Amino acid sequence: MKRTEKNPILLLSVGLSALFLAGFLLLVIFGAKSYRDIVSSQYGNMDARSLTAYLSASMKANDSLGAVSAEETGYGTALVVTDPETGYALRYYQYEGHLLEDFAPADSPLDPKEAQQIAPTQIFEVKRISQDVFSVTTDAGRTLLRVRSREEAAP
């Protein structure tokens, strides 16, 4: 009869290989989870800032002396950026869980059916803090927007 002996070095090698493989797999799993959490956080930050970044960019692109105001409407407070040359205005307001952008003659009534949906938000509050600073509050939080103009648009 042939006797088979177990080689302790072979068992040690297989055991160490299995240990390294298990460690490597755990490292990959934890690394993938950490990466997923980081990317999710980045997207959350971008989503939270995209609405206020859009408003800020729109205000700065269309801002002129006396063009920006906050007006009370039937849909709450609207942020209004008026173009004095054309008499048209960009008006931002919240309606049924969305921020809407309305581009129409400044003296026309708001029409949510004709407005463009910008982003979902349950909260949209605009307050004038000083002559050139507005506070805009949305679901993402509160942001201060500074405009170049120093006076409100004429009513």
N, C-alpha and C positions, 0 to 999 in steps of 0.2 A: 504494500500500500504506500501510496505517495502522500507524503505529509506536506500540507500547504502552510507556510508560515506567513503571518501578517507582518508586513514590513512597516515598522513604526514611522519611518521617514515618509513613506508613501501616504499613510494616514494623516500625518502632520501637513504634508503638502496639499492634500485634498481639503483638509479642514481649513487651512489658511486661505486657500483659493475661494472656498465657499464664504468665508467670513468677509474677504475683500469684495466679493461679488454682492453680498447682502449689503455691505456698507455703501458700495457704489450705487445700488438701486435705491437705497434710502436717501442718499444724497441727491439723486436725480429727482425723486418724488418731492422732497422738501424744496429743492430748487425750483421745480416747476410750479409748486404751490406759491412760493414767494414771488415768482415772476408774475403769475396770474393776479395776485393781490396788488402788486405794484402797478401793473397795467390798468387794472380796474380802478385804482385810486387816481391814476393820471386821467383816465377818461371821465371820471366823476368831477375832477377839478376843471377839465376843459368844458364839460357840460355846464357846470355852475358858472363859469366865467364867460361862456360864449354869448349869453343873452346880454349881459352888461357891456361886453366888448362890442357887440353889434350896435347897441344904443349909443355908446361913446363914439364909435367911428361915424355913425350916421350924423350925430350932432356936430362933430368937428368938421365933417365934410360939407355940411350945409349951414354952418353957423356964420352969421353976419350980425352987424350991430342991430340989436333989438329984435332978433329973429326967434329966440328961444323963450318959451314960457310954459307954465303949468296952468292948465285950465280945468275947471270943474265942468263935467259933462253929465249926461244922463247915464253914462257907463262908468262913472267914477272920475278920478283925476286923469287927465291926458297930458302927455308931454308933447308939446307942439313946437315944430321947427318951421317957421314961415319963410318963404322966399319972397322978399318984398318986390322983386322985379316982375314976377309972374302972378303973384297973388295966390299961389298954391302953397299948401302946407303938408308936411309929414306929421301925422298925429299918431301917437302910440298910446294904446289903452288896452285894458284887460277885459275880455268878454268870454264867458263860458269856459274858463280854464285855459285860455290862450292869450298871449300878447299879440295884438293886432297892429298892423301898420296901415294907415289910411293915407293915401295921397290924393288930395282933392282940393278944390278952391277953399281957401281958409275960412270963408263964411258959410260953407255948406254944412248940413248936419252930418253927423257920423252915421255910417251905414256898415254894420258888421258883415253883411253879406257881400259887400264890395271890397272889403279890406283883405289884406294879405296876412295869413297866420305866420307869425315869426317863431314862436316857441311856446311850449306848454308852461303855464305858471298860474297858480291860484292867487298869488299876491302881486299887485303892481301898485305901488304908492310913490307918488312924486311930490317932493316938497322943496321949495326954494329955501336954501339955508342962508345965502347972502346974494349980493347982486349977481355974482357970476358962478355960484356953486349950487347944484341941485343934488338932492339926496334921492336916489332911486332904490326902492326895496322890492325885491322879487322873492320867489321861493329859494333862490340861491343865496340870498342875503342882501345886505345893504351896501350900496356903492355910492361914492361921491363923484359927480361928474362936473368938471369945470368947463365953462364955455368962454369964448373970447369976448362975446358981446357983454355989455355992461347994463343994458336996459331991457325990460320986458317988451315984447311986441305990443304995439298999440292994439287995444281991443276993437 
